[in-house]
Amino acid sequence: MKLVSVDKLEPGLVVSENIYTLDDRLVLPKGTILDEKDIERIRSYSLYNIFVEEEKKPVVPKQEKADSASLSYSEKLKNTEEFIRFKQHIEDNAEKLEESFRLLANDSIPLDVDKLTEPVYHLFVEAGGTAGVFDMLHNLRDSSDEVYMHSLNVSLISNTLATWMRLPNSKIQLATAAGLLHDIGKVLMPPELLGKNKQLTDYEQRTMNEHVIKGYELVKDKDINTHIKNAIIMHHERRDGSGFPFHLKNDQIDEIASIVAVADVYDSLTTRKKYREPICPFYVIQQFENEGLDKYDPNTILTFLSNIVNTFIANRVMLSNGMTGEIIFVNPEHLAKPVVKCGEKYIDLVKNKGLSIVALV
């Protein structure tokens, strides 16, 4: 592996590390054999140097790589070794977390927060840090919505969000642990509700809402940080008093719980459920823009929104008129309405009010 100036790139060089922009957007994945178009793309992002392998490889002519070229960013990522490994590891860790939660509920093991969260940090590194977490999670949305996979996702998102907020490392660690443990009370909920393949009835939902109380009762006497306990019982509270279980308002809600609340809602909505398809992230972003300042801590939701949209740059999306294209620019004042390049046409969704993004493809 060697570091090469972008000005000296040649077709046939092999990318040895994922290439990211200065604001942490993935440009090209590891293993890409550079052609002229790839080199042009790298230079357009004003990068200076990249890591490449020592030996060059033959460049596949355009006509032979048509199938590869037609693949979306998401499809290419799913074919990488990094994604395949990450997917296997997060699924394995979800199974281990389920076993740990059940043992904790039976008081069979002590609650060791450091031991529980250790796999999250390994997953974080495997994903490529804050730059890669959402690339991985966006492409796991067809996976099951099991409680334990969701807990790992929320932990990773909470860690990333706390990092984006530039919180001290001690609070990043608290957000990571709180995200992992926020739904521990669901281990005590009726299995038929957790596994139901239809939307819960109002009565069933009220029963399910008790998971925050049960989770808190499970940990209240444990020797863990109060912020983590608060996140377990407060992650469904909202600043306007519309949440549960206590209808808390504004600063009554713990700051770490506020981080977990945003991570929890985003992951829950954008993940496939047994009774519905994943909701398009840009619909969720629009909802956050519409009501986020009323329901969530302002610094938390604004930091999340201003950073999450950048993770979609270069992703292919489908518009409400059926056209597909690549997101090339984010409108800072209308985050759910970026500029999308469809073929040779540039569509600014702010100016085209009848259009919206309906899916990642």
C-alpha positions as CSV (number, residue, x, y, z in Angstrom):
1,M,0.0,0.0,0.0
2,K,1.2,3.5,-0.8
3,L,0.0,7.1,-0.7
4,V,-0.3,8.7,-4.1
5,S,-1.1,12.3,-5.0
6,V,-4.4,12.7,-6.8
7,D,-2.6,14.5,-9.6
8,K,-0.6,11.4,-10.2
9,L,-3.4,8.9,-10.4
10,E,-3.5,6.5,-13.3
11,P,-6.0,4.0,-14.6
12,G,-5.4,0.6,-13.2
13,L,-4.4,1.7,-9.7
14,V,-6.4,-0.2,-7.0
15,V,-7.9,1.7,-4.1
16,S,-6.6,0.1,-0.9
17,E,-8.7,2.1,1.6
18,N,-12.2,3.6,1.3
19,I,-12.0,7.1,0.0
20,Y,-13.9,9.8,1.9
21,T,-14.5,13.5,1.3
22,L,-13.3,16.0,3.9
23,D,-16.9,15.9,5.4
24,D,-16.9,12.1,5.6
25,R,-18.9,11.1,2.5
26,L,-17.8,7.9,0.8
27,V,-16.4,8.6,-2.7
28,L,-15.2,5.1,-3.8
29,P,-15.0,1.9,-1.8
30,K,-11.8,-0.1,-1.2
31,G,-10.9,-2.4,-4.1
32,T,-12.0,-0.2,-6.9
33,I,-9.8,-0.4,-10.0
34,L,-9.6,3.2,-11.1
35,D,-10.6,4.2,-14.6
36,E,-10.6,7.7,-16.0
37,K,-14.1,8.4,-14.8
38,D,-13.2,7.3,-11.2
39,I,-10.1,9.6,-11.3
40,E,-12.2,12.5,-12.5
41,R,-14.7,11.8,-9.6
42,I,-11.9,11.8,-7.0
43,R,-10.5,15.1,-8.3
44,S,-13.9,16.8,-8.3
45,Y,-13.9,16.4,-4.5
46,S,-10.7,18.4,-4.1
47,L,-8.8,15.5,-2.4
48,Y,-5.0,15.6,-2.2
49,N,-3.8,12.0,-1.7
50,I,-5.3,8.5,-1.5
51,F,-4.0,5.1,-0.6
52,V,-3.5,2.5,-3.5
53,E,-2.1,-0.9,-3.8
54,E,1.5,-1.4,-5.0
55,E,0.5,-3.2,-8.2
56,K,-1.8,-2.0,-10.9
57,K,-4.6,-4.2,-12.5
58,P,-6.0,-4.2,-15.9
59,V,-8.9,-1.7,-16.4
60,V,-12.0,-3.4,-17.6
61,P,-13.2,-1.7,-20.8
62,K,-16.5,0.2,-20.5
63,Q,-18.5,-2.1,-22.6
64,E,-17.4,-5.1,-20.5
65,K,-18.2,-3.4,-17.2
66,A,-21.7,-2.2,-18.2
67,D,-23.4,-4.4,-15.6
68,S,-21.1,-3.1,-12.9
69,A,-21.5,0.5,-14.0
70,S,-25.3,0.1,-13.8
71,L,-25.1,-1.0,-10.2
72,S,-26.2,1.7,-7.7
73,Y,-24.0,2.9,-4.9
74,S,-25.9,0.7,-2.5
75,E,-25.6,-2.4,-4.6
76,K,-21.8,-1.9,-5.0
77,L,-21.5,-1.4,-1.2
78,K,-23.4,-4.6,-0.5
79,N,-20.9,-6.5,-2.6
80,T,-17.9,-5.3,-0.6
81,E,-16.1,-7.6,1.9
82,E,-16.5,-4.9,4.5
83,F,-20.3,-4.8,4.3
84,I,-20.6,-8.6,4.2
85,R,-18.4,-8.9,7.3
86,F,-20.2,-6.1,9.1
87,K,-23.7,-7.6,8.4
88,Q,-22.5,-11.0,9.8
89,H,-21.0,-9.5,12.9
90,I,-24.0,-7.3,13.8
91,E,-26.3,-10.3,13.4
92,D,-24.1,-12.4,15.6
93,N,-23.9,-9.7,18.2
94,A,-27.7,-9.3,18.1
95,E,-28.0,-13.0,19.1
96,K,-25.5,-12.6,21.9
97,L,-27.2,-9.4,23.2
98,E,-30.5,-11.2,23.3
99,E,-29.0,-13.9,25.5
100,S,-27.3,-11.3,27.8
101,F,-30.6,-9.4,28.2
102,R,-32.5,-12.6,29.2
103,L,-29.8,-13.5,31.7
104,L,-29.9,-10.0,33.1
105,A,-33.7,-10.2,33.4
106,N,-33.3,-13.5,35.4
107,D,-30.6,-11.9,37.5
108,S,-28.2,-14.6,36.4
109,I,-25.4,-12.2,35.5
110,P,-24.2,-8.8,36.7
111,L,-24.9,-5.8,34.6
112,D,-21.5,-5.0,33.2
113,V,-22.0,-2.0,30.9
114,D,-18.4,-2.0,29.5
115,K,-18.6,-5.6,28.6
116,L,-22.0,-5.2,26.9
117,T,-20.9,-2.2,24.8
118,E,-17.5,-3.6,23.8
119,P,-18.9,-5.2,20.6
120,V,-20.5,-1.9,19.6
121,Y,-17.1,-0.2,19.4
122,H,-15.8,-3.1,17.3
123,L,-18.7,-2.7,14.9
124,F,-18.1,1.1,14.8
125,V,-14.5,0.5,13.7
126,E,-15.6,-2.1,11.2
127,A,-18.1,0.3,9.7
128,G,-15.4,2.9,9.2
129,G,-16.3,5.2,12.1
130,T,-18.8,8.1,11.8
131,A,-18.1,8.2,8.1
132,G,-19.3,4.7,7.4
133,V,-21.9,3.8,10.1
134,F,-24.8,5.1,8.1
135,D,-23.5,3.6,4.9
136,M,-23.8,0.2,6.6
137,L,-27.0,0.8,8.4
138,H,-28.8,2.3,5.4
139,N,-28.2,-1.0,3.6
140,L,-29.3,-3.2,6.5
141,R,-32.9,-1.9,6.3
142,D,-34.2,-5.1,4.8
143,S,-33.1,-7.0,7.9
144,S,-35.5,-8.1,10.6
145,D,-36.6,-5.5,13.1
146,E,-35.8,-7.7,16.1
147,V,-35.4,-5.8,19.3
148,Y,-31.7,-6.7,19.6
149,M,-30.6,-5.6,16.2
150,H,-32.5,-2.4,16.8
151,S,-30.7,-1.9,20.1
152,L,-27.3,-2.3,18.3
153,N,-28.4,0.2,15.6
154,V,-29.5,2.7,18.1
155,S,-26.3,2.4,20.0
156,L,-24.3,3.0,16.9
157,I,-26.4,6.0,15.9
158,S,-26.3,7.4,19.4
159,N,-22.5,7.1,19.4
160,T,-22.3,8.9,16.0
161,L,-24.8,11.6,17.0
162,A,-23.0,12.3,20.2
163,T,-19.7,12.5,18.2
164,W,-21.3,14.9,15.7
165,M,-22.4,17.0,18.7
166,R,-18.7,17.2,19.8
167,L,-19.6,15.9,23.3
168,P,-16.8,14.8,25.6
169,N,-15.8,11.2,25.3
170,S,-17.4,10.3,28.7
171,K,-20.8,11.4,27.3
172,I,-20.3,9.7,24.0
173,Q,-19.7,6.5,26.0
174,L,-22.9,7.1,28.0
175,A,-24.9,7.7,24.8
176,T,-23.5,4.4,23.3
177,A,-24.4,2.4,26.4
178,A,-27.8,4.1,26.8
179,G,-28.6,3.4,23.1
180,L,-27.8,-0.3,23.6
181,L,-29.8,-0.7,26.8
182,H,-32.8,1.7,26.0
183,D,-35.2,-1.2,25.1
184,I,-34.0,-3.7,27.7
185,G,-37.5,-3.7,29.1
186,K,-38.8,-5.4,26.0
187,V,-37.2,-8.7,27.2
188,L,-40.0,-8.7,29.7
189,M,-42.8,-8.1,27.2
190,P,-45.2,-10.8,25.9
191,P,-43.5,-12.6,23.1
192,E,-46.7,-12.6,21.0
193,L,-46.6,-8.8,20.9
194,L,-42.9,-8.6,20.0
195,G,-43.4,-11.2,17.2
196,K,-46.7,-9.9,15.9
197,N,-46.8,-9.5,12.1
198,K,-49.5,-6.9,12.2
199,Q,-49.6,-3.4,13.6
200,L,-50.5,-3.5,17.3
201,T,-53.9,-2.5,18.5
202,D,-54.3,0.5,20.8
203,Y,-54.6,-1.8,23.8
204,E,-51.5,-3.8,22.7
205,Q,-49.6,-0.6,22.1
206,R,-50.4,0.6,25.6
207,T,-49.1,-2.7,26.9
208,M,-46.0,-2.4,24.8
209,N,-45.4,1.1,26.1
210,E,-44.9,-0.4,29.6
211,H,-41.4,-1.6,28.4
212,V,-39.9,1.7,29.6
213,I,-41.2,1.2,33.2
214,K,-40.2,-2.5,33.2
215,G,-36.8,-1.7,31.8
216,Y,-36.2,1.0,34.5
217,E,-37.3,-1.4,37.2
218,L,-34.8,-3.9,35.9
219,V,-31.9,-1.5,36.3
220,K,-32.9,1.0,38.9
221,D,-30.9,-0.7,41.7
222,K,-27.9,-1.6,39.5
223,D,-24.6,0.2,39.8
224,I,-24.8,2.0,36.5
225,N,-24.8,5.7,35.5
226,T,-28.0,7.6,36.2
227,H,-28.1,8.9,32.6
228,I,-28.4,5.4,31.3
229,K,-31.3,4.7,33.7
230,N,-33.0,7.9,32.6
231,A,-32.6,7.0,28.9
232,I,-34.3,3.7,29.5
233,I,-37.4,5.3,31.0
234,M,-37.3,8.7,29.1
235,H,-36.5,7.8,25.5
236,H,-40.1,8.1,24.5
237,E,-40.6,11.5,26.2
238,R,-41.0,14.5,24.0
239,R,-40.3,18.2,24.8
240,D,-43.9,19.2,24.0
241,G,-45.2,16.8,26.6
242,S,-46.7,14.4,24.0
243,G,-44.5,11.5,25.0
244,F,-44.7,8.8,27.7
245,P,-44.7,7.6,30.4
246,F,-44.7,10.9,32.4
247,H,-45.3,13.5,29.6
248,L,-42.2,15.3,30.6
249,K,-41.4,18.6,28.9
250,N,-38.3,20.5,27.8
251,D,-35.3,20.3,30.2
252,Q,-37.1,17.7,32.4
253,I,-35.8,15.2,29.8
254,D,-32.3,13.9,30.4
255,E,-29.7,15.0,27.8
256,I,-28.5,11.5,27.0
257,A,-32.2,10.3,26.7
258,S,-32.7,13.1,24.2
259,I,-29.9,11.7,22.0
260,V,-31.3,8.1,22.2
261,A,-34.8,9.4,21.4
262,V,-33.7,10.8,18.0
263,A,-31.6,7.6,17.2
264,D,-34.5,5.4,18.3
265,V,-37.1,7.1,16.1
266,Y,-34.9,7.3,13.1
267,D,-33.9,3.6,13.2
268,S,-37.5,2.4,14.0
269,L,-39.0,4.3,11.1
270,T,-36.4,3.5,8.5
271,T,-36.2,-0.2,9.3
272,R,-38.5,-2.9,7.8
273,K,-41.3,-4.0,10.2
274,K,-43.2,-7.3,10.0
275,Y,-46.2,-5.3,9.0
276,R,-44.7,-2.6,6.7
277,E,-41.8,-1.7,4.4
278,P,-39.0,0.6,5.6
279,I,-40.0,4.3,5.5
280,C,-37.9,6.4,3.2
281,P,-35.3,8.3,5.2
282,F,-36.1,11.5,3.4
283,Y,-39.7,11.3,4.6
284,V,-38.4,10.9,8.1
285,I,-36.0,13.8,7.6
286,Q,-39.0,15.9,6.4
287,Q,-40.9,15.0,9.5
288,F,-38.0,15.9,11.7
289,E,-37.8,19.2,9.9
290,N,-41.5,19.9,10.4
291,E,-41.8,19.0,14.1
292,G,-38.3,18.3,15.4
293,L,-37.8,21.5,17.3
294,D,-41.1,21.0,19.1
295,K,-40.5,17.4,20.1
296,Y,-36.7,17.0,20.5
297,D,-33.8,18.8,22.0
298,P,-32.9,21.6,19.5
299,N,-29.2,21.1,19.5
300,T,-29.6,17.3,19.2
301,I,-32.1,17.3,16.3
302,L,-30.4,20.1,14.3
303,T,-27.0,18.4,14.6
304,F,-28.6,15.1,13.5
305,L,-30.3,16.6,10.5
306,S,-27.4,18.7,9.3
307,N,-25.1,15.6,9.3
308,I,-27.4,12.8,8.3
309,V,-28.3,14.3,4.9
310,N,-24.6,14.3,3.9
311,T,-24.5,10.5,4.4
312,F,-26.8,10.2,1.3
313,I,-24.5,12.1,-1.1
314,A,-23.8,9.8,-4.2
315,N,-26.7,7.5,-3.3
316,R,-29.2,6.7,-6.0
317,V,-32.8,7.5,-5.2
318,M,-36.2,7.2,-6.8
319,L,-38.4,10.3,-7.1
320,S,-42.2,10.4,-6.8
321,N,-42.5,10.6,-10.7
322,G,-40.6,7.3,-11.1
323,M,-37.3,8.8,-12.2
324,T,-34.1,7.7,-10.5
325,G,-30.9,9.7,-10.0
326,E,-27.9,10.4,-7.8
327,I,-28.0,12.9,-4.9
328,I,-25.3,15.5,-5.7
329,F,-26.1,18.5,-3.5
330,V,-27.9,19.1,-0.2
331,N,-30.0,22.2,0.2
332,P,-29.1,23.4,3.8
333,E,-32.4,25.2,4.3
334,H,-34.5,22.3,2.9
335,L,-32.6,19.2,4.0
336,A,-35.2,16.7,2.7
337,K,-35.1,18.3,-0.8
338,P,-31.6,17.9,-2.3
339,V,-30.5,18.3,-5.9
340,V,-30.7,15.0,-7.8
341,K,-29.0,14.3,-11.1
342,C,-31.2,12.1,-13.3
343,G,-29.2,11.3,-16.4
344,E,-28.1,14.7,-17.7
345,K,-30.8,16.5,-15.9
346,Y,-30.4,18.3,-12.6
347,I,-33.6,18.4,-10.5
348,D,-33.7,20.7,-7.6
349,L,-36.5,19.4,-5.3
350,V,-36.9,22.8,-3.7
351,K,-37.9,24.3,-7.0
352,N,-39.9,21.2,-8.1
353,K,-42.4,21.3,-5.3
354,G,-44.5,18.4,-6.7
355,L,-41.6,16.0,-6.5
356,S,-40.1,14.2,-3.5
357,I,-37.7,11.3,-2.8
358,V,-39.7,8.1,-2.2
359,A,-37.0,5.4,-1.9
360,L,-33.3,4.7,-1.9
361,V,-32.5,2.3,-4.8
